[in-house]
Amino acid sequence: MQSLFQILMLLLDVLWFFIIAHVIMSWLINFQVLNLHQQFVAQVWHMLNRILEPIYQPIRRILPPMSGIDLAPLVALIGVYVIRIVLVNNAAAFY
C-alpha cells in the first residue's frame, strides 16, 4: 500500500508542475516572449491545455467572472495542495 501512496503523491507532484508550467507559459505568451507560431511552443501549449482543461472547466463554472483574470489555476493548485495534505495526514492508512 505504501507504493500506492507514493504513486498518488507523484501524480500530484506532476500535476502541480503542469499547472505551474501552464501559468508561466500563459504569461510568456501574453507578454509576447513566446510565440505560438513556433511549432514546439504550440505543441507544448496544446498538450498542457488538453491535460488541464478538464480540471479547469468545473472550477471556471463555479467561479464568478473576474474581468479577464482566470483564477482556475490558483484554485486547482490549492486543491492539489489540499489533497496532498489529506494524503500525508492519512498516510498511516496506506501502511
C-alpha positions as CSV (number, residue, x, y, z in Angstrom):
1,M,0.0,0.0,0.0
2,Q,2.9,2.3,0.5
3,S,3.6,2.2,-3.2
4,L,0.1,3.4,-3.9
5,F,0.7,6.3,-1.6
6,Q,3.9,7.2,-3.4
7,I,2.3,6.9,-6.8
8,L,-0.5,9.2,-5.7
9,M,2.0,11.7,-4.4
10,L,4.0,11.5,-7.6
11,L,0.9,12.1,-9.7
12,L,0.0,15.2,-7.6
13,D,3.6,16.5,-8.0
14,V,3.4,16.1,-11.8
15,L,0.0,17.8,-11.9
16,W,1.5,20.7,-9.7
17,F,4.3,21.0,-12.2
18,F,2.0,21.1,-15.2
19,I,-0.2,23.8,-13.6
20,I,2.8,25.9,-12.8
21,A,4.3,25.4,-16.3
22,H,0.9,26.3,-17.8
23,V,0.6,29.5,-15.8
24,I,4.2,30.6,-16.6
25,M,3.7,29.8,-20.3
26,S,0.5,31.7,-20.5
27,W,2.3,34.8,-19.0
28,L,5.1,34.4,-21.5
29,I,2.6,34.1,-24.4
30,N,0.6,37.1,-23.3
31,F,3.7,39.3,-22.9
32,Q,4.8,38.1,-26.4
33,V,8.0,36.4,-25.1
34,L,6.9,33.1,-26.6
35,N,5.2,32.8,-30.0
36,L,2.5,30.2,-30.7
37,H,3.6,30.2,-34.4
38,Q,6.7,28.2,-33.3
39,Q,5.9,24.5,-33.6
40,F,7.4,23.4,-30.3
41,V,5.8,26.1,-28.3
42,A,2.4,25.4,-29.9
43,Q,2.7,21.7,-29.2
44,V,3.6,22.2,-25.6
45,W,0.8,24.7,-25.1
46,H,-1.8,22.5,-26.8
47,M,-0.7,19.5,-24.7
48,L,-0.9,21.5,-21.4
49,N,-4.4,22.8,-22.4
50,R,-5.6,19.3,-23.2
51,I,-4.3,17.9,-19.9
52,L,-5.5,20.8,-17.7
53,E,-8.7,21.9,-19.3
54,P,-10.8,19.0,-17.7
55,I,-9.6,20.3,-14.4
56,Y,-10.1,24.0,-15.0
57,Q,-13.6,23.7,-16.6
58,P,-15.6,22.7,-13.5
59,I,-13.7,25.4,-11.5
60,R,-14.5,28.1,-14.1
61,R,-18.2,27.2,-13.9
62,I,-18.2,27.8,-10.2
63,L,-16.0,30.9,-10.0
64,P,-17.6,34.2,-11.0
65,P,-16.1,36.1,-13.9
66,M,-13.2,38.3,-12.8
67,S,-12.9,40.6,-15.8
68,G,-10.2,38.8,-17.7
69,I,-8.4,37.2,-14.7
70,D,-8.5,33.4,-14.7
71,L,-8.3,32.1,-11.1
72,A,-8.9,28.5,-12.1
73,P,-5.2,27.6,-12.0
74,L,-4.9,29.1,-8.5
75,V,-7.9,27.1,-7.2
76,A,-6.5,24.0,-8.9
77,L,-3.1,24.5,-7.1
78,I,-4.9,24.9,-3.8
79,G,-6.9,21.8,-4.5
80,V,-3.8,19.8,-5.3
81,Y,-2.1,21.0,-2.1
82,V,-5.2,20.2,0.0
83,I,-5.3,16.6,-1.5
84,R,-1.6,16.3,-0.6
85,I,-2.2,17.4,3.0
86,V,-5.1,14.9,3.3
87,L,-3.0,12.1,1.9
88,V,0.0,12.9,4.2
89,N,-2.2,13.2,7.3
90,N,-3.8,9.8,6.4
91,A,-0.6,8.1,5.3
92,A,-1.0,5.5,8.1
93,A,-3.9,4.0,6.2
94,F,-1.5,3.1,3.4
95,Y,0.9,1.2,5.6
